Amino acid sequence: MTEWWTNQDAALIGAIGGSFIGVFFGGIGGGVGGPLAARGIGKPFVLGLFIVGIALGAVLAAGAIAALIDGQPYHVWYPLSLGGALLLFVMTPLFFVVRQRYRQHDERKLAAEELRRA
């Protein structure tokens, strides 16, 4: 068995990957997604960002499982499993929350339209 990457590479992969996940999905997804969902704008971008995050989490989790099956050492499977678990267990529930916020905005918009017509 040959390692997929060395321990030093794992530190770099973890730092860059963790920063990317945190800034891109956490910062942009949470920082922009919440206010945009409350106003009902940017729905394709925000929900798409969450879907991409969930898909990336699934890919990383599958990579971690493949690394475990292949008998890779801790420094190979751990960054994959950590990134995958964070994305899956954070982005999946938040996707439903943000989607619900968009639905609430749409319902408020319809109710306001009905009120204007009455």
C-alpha positions in Angstrom: 0.0 0.0 0.0 1.3 3.4 -0.9 0.1 6.5 1.0 -2.1 8.9 -1.0 -0.1 11.8 0.5 2.5 12.3 3.2 1.9 13.7 6.7 3.3 17.0 5.6 1.0 17.1 2.6 -1.9 16.3 4.9 -1.2 19.4 7.0 -1.3 21.5 3.9 -4.4 19.8 2.5 -6.1 20.3 5.8 -5.2 23.9 6.1 -6.1 24.9 2.6 -9.2 22.6 2.4 -10.4 23.7 5.9 -10.0 27.3 5.0 -11.8 26.9 1.8 -14.7 25.1 3.4 -14.9 27.6 6.2 -14.6 30.8 4.1 -16.6 29.7 1.0 -19.4 27.6 2.5 -19.5 29.0 6.0 -18.8 32.6 5.4 -20.5 33.1 2.1 -23.2 30.5 2.6 -24.1 31.7 6.1 -23.2 35.3 5.9 -24.9 35.9 2.5 -27.5 33.2 2.5 -29.3 34.3 5.7 -29.9 37.9 4.7 -30.7 37.1 1.1 -33.1 34.4 2.1 -34.9 36.7 4.5 -35.3 39.2 1.6 -36.2 36.5 -0.9 -33.4 37.3 -3.4 -30.6 35.2 -4.8 -32.5 32.0 -4.4 -30.7 30.0 -7.2 -27.3 31.2 -6.0 -27.9 30.5 -2.3 -29.6 27.2 -2.7 -27.1 26.1 -5.3 -24.3 27.0 -3.0 -25.8 24.8 -0.3 -26.3 21.9 -2.8 -22.7 22.2 -4.0 -21.6 22.1 -0.3 -23.6 19.0 0.4 -22.3 17.3 -2.8 -18.7 18.2 -1.9 -19.3 16.8 1.6 -20.6 13.6 0.1 -17.6 13.3 -2.2 -15.2 13.9 0.7 -17.0 11.4 2.9 -16.8 8.8 0.1 -13.1 9.5 -0.3 -12.6 9.0 3.4 -14.5 5.7 3.3 -12.3 4.6 0.3 -9.2 5.6 2.2 -10.3 3.5 5.2 -11.1 0.5 3.0 -7.7 0.9 1.3 -6.0 0.9 4.7 -4.6 4.5 4.4 -3.1 6.0 7.6 -4.8 8.5 9.8 -3.3 11.6 8.1 -4.9 10.5 4.8 -8.5 9.6 5.8 -8.9 12.2 8.7 -8.9 15.4 6.6 -11.4 13.8 4.2 -13.7 12.6 6.9 -13.6 15.9 8.8 -14.4 18.1 5.8 -17.0 15.7 4.6 -18.7 15.4 8.0 -18.7 19.1 8.5 -20.2 19.9 5.2 -22.8 17.1 5.4 -23.9 17.7 9.0 -23.9 21.5 8.8 -25.0 22.3 5.2 -27.8 19.7 4.9 -29.9 20.9 7.8 -29.2 24.5 6.9 -30.3 23.9 3.4 -33.8 23.1 4.7 -33.8 26.1 7.0 -32.8 28.5 4.1 -35.3 26.9 1.8 -38.0 27.4 4.4 -37.0 31.0 4.7 -37.5 31.5 1.0 -40.9 29.8 1.2 -41.9 32.1 4.0 -40.9 35.1 2.0 -42.9 33.8 -1.0 -46.0 33.3 1.3 -45.6 36.8 2.7 -45.4 38.2 -0.8 -48.5 36.4 -1.8 -50.4 37.5 1.3 -49.4 41.1 0.6 -50.6 40.8 -3.0 -54.0 39.4 -1.8 -54.3 42.3 0.7 -53.6 44.8 -2.0 -56.3 43.3 -4.2 -58.9 43.3 -1.5 
